[in-house]
């Protein structure tokens, strides 16, 4: 993969990495990856973005990919980074989209509501945990990741380092495990981890997420399990919620309940869909169309 990443220098000296897709003069939609994740989430040419005139800018959050870490960061800190990034990129108007763990960061931007932010979308998003613990309806593997990150970070570090080593030294074995070791996922999600292209893309995406090591893969689940620093009732721009009815990683019922708190919220539930919602062309088109003027 040709790495056409770009870098922004923020006022505190940190570098923020991003990649672009779609027409250069198109309407800016800023993309926030999941947990873990990286900017290469949408690295290839996106025909949907081209046809809709959407300029996609995918960022690495601090400590992921090529973005410098920010020790002790909060969810709301990301909104400040994006406000600065949008100014540096010269965007007078833009929208944001957060997927999975990135949904919290899209909500943070909607809470801060800088003048140029037109709308936000939360797709397959995690909802705030009511008690600081993941809901019982969340698939066991995800619940364990949240709980162990908080109470046994040393164990998660060991596991992630082993995963990184496997990706580096035995990539074919890693892809085989992706394809066969996903019984906990919905049928929809398993279907998106079958072809060589899908598996290779997932491998690249995850390996880039851990370019700087496993730290963010341990600390971000802890961050997301705590209070986000704001209430959803305080979101100040229109918010679109897109969720798969069969999502087991970020349970649909939890997000539906959370969406009731958002003042200006439009909810789309995709029947039969799982967590990898943006991999569906029809749903992806609907998300981008909702976010552009």
Secondary structure, DSSP 8 states (H G I E B T S, - for coil): -----EEEE-TTS-EEEEEEES-TTSEEEEEE--SS--GGGG-S--HHHHHHTEEEEEE--TTSTTS---TT--HHHHHHHHHHHHHHTT-SSEEEEEEGGGHHHHHHHHHH--TTEEEEEEES-----SSSS--TTS-HHHHHHHHHHHH-HHHHHHHHHHHHHHHHH-HHHHHHHHHHS-TTS-HHHHHTS-SHHHHHHHHHHHHHHTTT-SHHHHHHHHHHHS--SS-GGG--SEEEEEEETT-TTTTHHHHHHHHTT-SSEEEEEETT--S-GGGSHHHHHHHHHHH--
